[in-house]
Amino acid sequence: MSPSEADDWAGQVEAQRRAKREHFRDSPRSPLPASMRGDAFPGLDYYEADPAYRFVLPLHEHDEAETVTVETTADGEQTYSRLGEFRFAVDGEEVTVQAYRPVGGEDRLWVPFRDATSGEETYGAGRYLDLEPERDRVDGEWVLDFNLAYNPTCAYNHAYECPLVPSENWLDVAIEAGEKEFPAEPAGADH
């Protein structure tokens, strides 16, 4: 990335984060209960944007897209197709993450993951990346940008049901990019 491309990219990451903060704080469609919005909004916390966690990669498609059932936080299940995998290195260590497609015919890819920061600096159940073909493809390859990793809605409010990260995407490395742990107790938590 050239310096001007890096500046543009960092500005885009910050703009997305700012828009999410505003949505959570002000929108009636925020996943937060009304009591945590407006002036009571505790904020969202992120790692500083780091281009070392942005990869442009081919998707290594599996010969057959296996259907997998993913458990949810509310003892439910959701079904996905395991479409392929991304391979890259973090701090010199080779990493592989599986990419899933919802079985509803949507064209996006879902890349959930847990890593060495999960439960320490980031949400314990893991984080997600959503890849949209029209936005996240460059010359036939996918942009896998962990700076855009986000917490599932259940990290903010236990009323939401979220798919759990399949164990094949539990990584031994630290992905010090994207959203950190929500800086408040999730709504609906048992005390």
FENPE-V81246 format. One record per residue. N is the residue number from 1. PHI is phi in radians with two decimals (NA if undefined). PSI is psi in whole degrees, 0 to 359 (NA if undefined). Layout:
<<N PHI PSI> <N PHI PSI>>
This chain:
<<1 NA 131> <2 -1.26 162> <3 -0.97 320> <4 -1.22 323> <5 -1.13 320> <6 -1.10 319> <7 -1.12 315> <8 -1.06 314> <9 -1.08 311> <10 -1.07 322> <11 -1.13 322> <12 -1.18 318> <13 -1.05 313> <14 -1.12 321> <15 -1.09 319> <16 -1.13 319> <17 -1.15 318> <18 -1.09 316> <19 -1.09 321> <20 -1.17 316> <21 -1.01 314> <22 -1.11 318> <23 -1.07 312> <24 -1.10 319> <25 -1.28 319> <26 -1.99 338> <27 -1.41 139> <28 -1.17 346> <29 -1.66 8> <30 -1.05 144> <31 -1.25 348> <32 -1.40 145> <33 -1.15 157> <34 -0.94 328> <35 -1.18 345> <36 -1.89 6> <37 -1.71 177> <38 1.09 227> <39 -1.15 338> <40 -1.47 356> <41 -1.06 123> <42 -1.37 352> <43 1.59 177> <44 -2.23 148> <45 -2.09 138> <46 -2.36 154> <47 -1.23 154> <48 -1.11 138> <49 -1.01 132> <50 -2.39 114> <51 -1.10 346> <52 -1.15 343> <53 -1.81 18> <54 -1.98 122> <55 -2.16 142> <56 -1.97 114> <57 -2.41 153> <58 -1.36 149> <59 -1.55 119> <60 -1.46 95> <61 -1.25 141> <62 -1.30 150> <63 -0.99 320> <64 -2.23 131> <65 -1.37 99> <66 -1.25 139> <67 -1.44 129> <68 -2.16 145> <69 -1.80 127> <70 -1.95 127> <71 -1.27 157> <72 -2.05 170> <73 -1.16 344> <74 -1.91 31> <75 1.06 24> <76 -1.70 191> <77 -2.49 148> <78 -2.31 151> <79 -1.96 135> <80 -2.36 161> <81 -1.79 129> <82 -1.42 102> <83 -1.44 319> <84 -3.09 192> <85 -2.44 152> <86 -1.85 139> <87 -2.16 131> <88 -2.79 176> <89 -2.08 139> <90 -2.15 121> <91 0.86 42> <92 1.42 357> <93 -1.78 129> <94 -1.23 135> <95 -2.28 144> <96 -2.26 131> <97 -2.19 141> <98 -1.45 146> <99 -1.98 134> <100 -2.06 153> <101 -2.12 131> <102 -1.02 143> <103 -1.35 20> <104 -1.69 5> <105 1.57 1> <106 -1.13 150> <107 -1.59 353> <108 -1.37 162> <109 -1.90 144> <110 -1.99 124> <111 -2.16 89> <112 -1.49 151> <113 -2.74 152> <114 -2.04 152> <115 -2.57 186> <116 -1.14 347> <117 -1.54 345> <118 -1.08 128> <119 1.46 352> <120 -1.92 288> <121 -1.81 341> <122 -2.17 169> <123 -0.96 130> <124 -1.07 328> <125 -1.42 352> <126 1.96 179> <127 -2.29 171> <128 -2.22 154> <129 -2.22 137> <130 -1.99 128> <131 -1.99 122> <132 -1.80 129> <133 -0.96 317> <134 -1.28 340> <135 -1.83 325> <136 -1.97 24> <137 -2.12 136> <138 -2.33 117> <139 0.85 45> <140 1.45 356> <141 -1.92 162> <142 -1.75 145> <143 -1.66 110> <144 -1.82 96> <145 -1.96 101> <146 -1.20 348> <147 -1.14 342> <148 -1.72 6> <149 -1.07 137> <150 -2.33 160> <151 -1.42 145> <152 -1.18 159> <153 -1.04 333> <154 -1.19 347> <155 -1.22 339> <156 -1.87 335> <157 -2.72 116> <158 -1.20 354> <159 -1.24 343> <160 -1.56 147> <161 -1.79 125> <162 -2.19 141> <163 -1.19 140> <164 -1.47 152> <165 -1.25 122> <166 -1.02 144> <167 -1.04 335> <168 -1.18 347> <169 -1.91 24> <170 -1.56 113> <171 -1.72 146> <172 -1.44 342> <173 -1.51 162> <174 -1.61 126> <175 -1.79 89> <176 -1.53 64> <177 -2.65 154> <178 1.52 203> <179 -1.37 140> <180 -1.67 183> <181 -0.97 141> <182 -1.09 129> <183 -1.40 25> <184 -2.55 165> <185 -1.22 129> <186 -1.02 144> <187 -1.08 144> <188 1.43 8> <189 -1.24 145> <190 -1.39 137> <191 -2.04 NA>>
